[in-house]
């Protein structure tokens, strides 16, 4: 699978053999500091919830394919630790490649209490993913400590952080925590850190000795 980081919580996953692709959580134009508008195409769009920075399906041109190489499953969760009373619901998407068995988990804006989320039934889907997209910025989602707890209990092979602020690069909501703080804590807890120079990763060619990989958002605005 080729995984492209568009920005914020938006990713595109492509099966190279069939050309089938899925976009997750596209944001509305002009809504996330430091990111340009999304202009892309995909076979389908999956949104974790209906907030403006996760549900703008209209920016994706749908290019239908006859059959998806992915099995799509989901877990309906809450956007906050008070069972949705603050921010509503959230859907975690789990996609599995039918031929290779590779499993990818996109956590959306997960905010549910971790012990409530990690039931025995849910762990069957979440445990040992090949790739997990995990929000780490706090306020609306798990903060960096909760995100690391989730990672350590579900043990994905590769984590792609999302939904954060990058102070040096100048993007993300101003009230979110920074990727820099997350990486400091992750290293303290023994995680291997990889910094990608591109905005995509091909899981067939992934050779970095790290379990947390930060890749450059494609839609980041350059101000220099």
ABEGO torsion letter per residue (X at the ends): XBBBBAEEABBBBBBAAAGBBBBBGBBBBGABBGBBBBBBBBABBBBABABAAAABAAABBBBBBABBABBBBBBBBBABAAGGAAAEBBBBBBBBBAAAGBBBBBAEBBABBAAAABBAAAAAAABGBABBBBBAAEGABBBAAAAAAAAAAAGBABBBBBGBBBAAAGBEBAABBBAAAAAAAAAAAGBBBBBBABABBBAAABABBBABBBBBBAABBBAX
